[in-house]
Amino acid sequence: MAIRKVSRIIDGRYTVDGAGVRLFRLFSNAEAHLLDPFLLLDSFGSDKPEDYMAGFPWHPHRGIETVTYMINGEVDHADSLGNAGAIKSGEVQWMTAGSGIIHQEMPKKTSGKSIGFQLWVNLPAKEKMCAPTYRGITAREIPETRIGDARAKVICGKVNGVSGPVHGLAVEAEYLDISLAAHKGMSHKTNPAYNVFAFVYEGEAHFGPQGVPVKEGQVAVFSMGDEVLARAGTGNSPARFLLVSGIPLHEPIAWGGPIVMNTEKELARAFEELQLGTFIKKK
């Protein structure tokens, strides 16, 4: 195969969601076809508590998985499965909504800048109505390995024989948090069947054989291939980015807010069940 090139750079945009949370939306409906099976990526947090303290009160999900990763800060959560707790700095919550879940995510006031991300992963048609599940992963459960000069936290997938703590997913995926010191680089083998993107959340990184610069707050979408090249940007600044890949589903998407199904009929049924109080399925 070949080294993956940067086929597109996506600039995120500020929006307001939940009960008034100001967040940075990297991609959503318009880009989902490029990033299949990934639907949405939000970066949230600020050094101003008023930007995030309103939180995300009780709301439903069906047909997707949500992956919340806190770099710095804390989010209290509770759901209709009876789970409750906090996602703290360095921790991950991987939630499979499946047939339906109702939950809330309420950020707590943080000293300094709160930084976190939420990724939505589509579920294949055969798993849309699976039983909801919840995985809470502590920072010490996330292993770290080296990829060239980079330090990589392995949340999901297997790198250098090191497996991330999230297993048994409906969609094959790899989720890495990469740190590169100034002037350092890496080469990472990727499954040639996967779609791959990188979200630079600190500094600047250069990707591909041409060294395409991708700035903080941008997403690089890669062409097909089996290898990703990356180097910290010019100057003496380090770079940090999420490197995420997964097997595309190639299935139709019917999207209505927090619910993603395959047909408009399935979507209408989900919202009807919400009104009737039959959305949450009994075990």
SEDOTOR-375738 format. One line per field, with one value per residue (C-alpha): x, y, z; residue number from 1. Coordinates in steps of 0.02 Angstrom, whole numbers, always signed. Layout:
% residues N
px <- X ...;
py <- Y ...;
pz <- Z ...;
n <- NUM ...;
***
This chain:
% residues 283
px <- +0 +60 +83 -83 -97 -202 -356 -448 -427 -584 -596 -704 -837 -904 -1081 -1193 -1267 -1344 -1413 -1297 -1123 -1007 -908 -802 -881 -748 -863 -1044 -1180 -1097 -933 -996 -983 -796 -764 -878 -902 -871 -1015 -968 -822 -840 -705 -774 -702 -636 -546 -714 -831 -983 -944 -974 -1058 -1236 -1193 -1295 -1451 -1551 -1560 -1581 -1469 -1502 -1404 -1230 -1085 -1020 -839 -799 -615 -563 -389 -415 -571 -714 -888 -1022 -1133 -1286 -1391 -1547 -1445 -1414 -1233 -1172 -1002 -873 -758 -598 -439 -362 -516 -634 -817 -863 -1052 -1149 -1323 -1391 -1579 -1589 -1517 -1555 -1412 -1341 -1165 -1132 -958 -887 -790 -608 -451 -370 -433 -557 -521 -621 -684 -835 -834 -989 -965 -1105 -1172 -1203 -1384 -1376 -1318 -1429 -1549 -1421 -1428 -1349 -1182 -1064 -875 -786 -597 -479 -319 -208 -299 -245 -75 +59 +183 +308 +277 +440 +476 +295 +212 +44 -95 -191 -375 -437 -344 -174 -4 +164 +76 -5 -194 -310 -435 -589 -629 -775 -837 -968 -855 -670 -577 -416 -410 -240 -188 -21 +111 +259 +400 +463 +556 +506 +412 +327 +268 +117 +49 -139 -263 -282 -469 -496 -543 -420 -421 -314 -375 -237 -284 -117 +16 +36 +74 +132 +61 +93 +239 +216 +214 +46 +28 -125 -154 -229 -417 -412 -449 -346 -440 -323 -329 -321 -155 -72 +41 +25 +176 +174 +296 +279 +260 +395 +468 +501 +322 +262 +105 -37 -171 -300 -267 -427 -468 -608 -687 -821 -999 -1060 -1238 -1375 -1387 -1550 -1499 -1610 -1514 -1451 -1525 -1447 -1535 -1532 -1704 -1823 -1954 -1838 -1800 -1985 -2018 -1881 -1955 -2130 -2068 -1991 -2162 -2249 -2123 -2070 -1898 -1800 -1811 -1825 -1690;
py <- +0 +177 +317 +402 +580 +717 +719 +856 +974 +1015 +1175 +1157 +1284 +1349 +1303 +1291 +1125 +1047 +1176 +1310 +1233 +1323 +1192 +1168 +1048 +970 +869 +811 +772 +856 +760 +592 +511 +549 +477 +324 +245 +407 +529 +676 +747 +886 +973 +1053 +1149 +1322 +1423 +1509 +1397 +1490 +1413 +1235 +1229 +1220 +1045 +917 +874 +714 +669 +510 +414 +265 +179 +247 +239 +395 +406 +542 +575 +704 +778 +899 +922 +819 +775 +698 +574 +466 +357 +251 +93 +153 +203 +360 +434 +554 +555 +632 +696 +563 +451 +384 +338 +224 +207 +97 +172 +28 +12 +166 +253 +417 +502 +666 +738 +885 +964 +1024 +1185 +1154 +1243 +1303 +1253 +1111 +1004 +855 +771 +670 +557 +472 +302 +234 +60 -63 -101 -272 -190 -35 -114 -207 -195 -33 -50 +65 +60 +177 +177 +258 +347 +209 +78 +163 +94 +194 +140 +218 +244 +311 +468 +482 +433 +350 +316 +166 +185 +60 -55 -139 -57 -143 -285 -160 -171 -33 -67 -57 -227 -315 -166 -181 -84 -120 +38 +111 +266 +340 +497 +548 +664 +723 +830 +975 +919 +737 +621 +452 +324 +218 +69 +73 -56 -18 -50 +83 +264 +372 +548 +652 +794 +913 +984 +1058 +1140 +1098 +934 +897 +741 +633 +626 +811 +863 +953 +1070 +1044 +1173 +1162 +1144 +1060 +882 +796 +665 +540 +452 +263 +181 +81 +207 +378 +493 +636 +764 +904 +1072 +1199 +1292 +1226 +1177 +1000 +929 +824 +743 +606 +475 +377 +243 +120 +3 +94 +26 +86 +93 +225 +355 +427 +559 +651 +745 +619 +469 +389 +247 +176 +231 +376 +250 +186 +365 +411 +257 +306 +479 +407 +288 +436 +519 +359 +317 +153 +210 +116 -70 -193 -325;
pz <- +0 +33 +157 +187 +121 +198 +85 +179 +325 +425 +526 +680 +725 +889 +934 +1088 +1145 +1299 +1420 +1352 +1339 +1219 +1125 +970 +844 +733 +622 +614 +485 +337 +356 +420 +248 +246 +419 +425 +555 +653 +660 +768 +867 +995 +1095 +1252 +1396 +1433 +1564 +1592 +1696 +1628 +1458 +1518 +1690 +1618 +1561 +1467 +1569 +1542 +1357 +1254 +1135 +1022 +885 +928 +1049 +1137 +1190 +1317 +1354 +1484 +1470 +1614 +1718 +1786 +1724 +1835 +1746 +1777 +1663 +1651 +1681 +1858 +1828 +1913 +1947 +1877 +1726 +1792 +1710 +1598 +1606 +1472 +1468 +1323 +1317 +1197 +1185 +1080 +1097 +1203 +1354 +1442 +1530 +1590 +1588 +1704 +1704 +1869 +1895 +1855 +1911 +1752 +1581 +1566 +1411 +1351 +1192 +1142 +989 +919 +838 +729 +765 +622 +580 +665 +828 +831 +956 +1062 +1251 +1315 +1402 +1495 +1517 +1637 +1614 +1739 +1687 +1758 +1654 +1492 +1440 +1352 +1219 +1100 +914 +845 +946 +1003 +1165 +1130 +1253 +1187 +1229 +1099 +981 +990 +961 +984 +1074 +1194 +1198 +1252 +1393 +1279 +1202 +1117 +1015 +880 +761 +739 +792 +858 +969 +1016 +1108 +1033 +1108 +1004 +1073 +967 +809 +837 +720 +704 +578 +623 +527 +503 +440 +253 +264 +399 +381 +480 +550 +667 +778 +833 +1003 +1053 +945 +762 +674 +497 +414 +263 +141 +100 +283 +271 +420 +529 +663 +836 +818 +647 +590 +455 +353 +273 +105 +96 +135 +273 +360 +442 +454 +580 +646 +772 +686 +657 +805 +978 +1021 +1053 +972 +1040 +935 +934 +800 +769 +641 +610 +484 +381 +388 +217 +284 +265 +403 +471 +598 +719 +853 +982 +889 +735 +643 +466 +405 +433 +490 +628 +677 +688 +794 +916 +944 +958 +1093 +1185 +1190 +1242 +1379 +1296 +1237 +1371 +1339 +1483 +1499;
n <- 1 2 3 4 5 6 7 8 9 10 11 12 13 14 15 16 17 18 19 20 21 22 23 24 25 26 27 28 29 30 31 32 33 34 35 36 37 38 39 40 41 42 43 44 45 46 47 48 49 50 51 52 53 54 55 56 57 58 59 60 61 62 63 64 65 66 67 68 69 70 71 72 73 74 75 76 77 78 79 80 81 82 83 84 85 86 87 88 89 90 91 92 93 94 95 96 97 98 99 100 101 102 103 104 105 106 107 108 109 110 111 112 113 114 115 116 117 118 119 120 121 122 123 124 125 126 127 128 129 130 131 132 133 134 135 136 137 138 139 140 141 142 143 144 145 146 147 148 149 150 151 152 153 154 155 156 157 158 159 160 161 162 163 164 165 166 167 168 169 170 171 172 173 174 175 176 177 178 179 180 181 182 183 184 185 186 187 188 189 190 191 192 193 194 195 196 197 198 199 200 201 202 203 204 205 206 207 208 209 210 211 212 213 214 215 216 217 218 219 220 221 222 223 224 225 226 227 228 229 230 231 232 233 234 235 236 237 238 239 240 241 242 243 244 245 246 247 248 249 250 251 252 253 254 255 256 257 258 259 260 261 262 263 264 265 266 267 268 269 270 271 272 273 274 275 276 277 278 279 280 281 282 283;
***
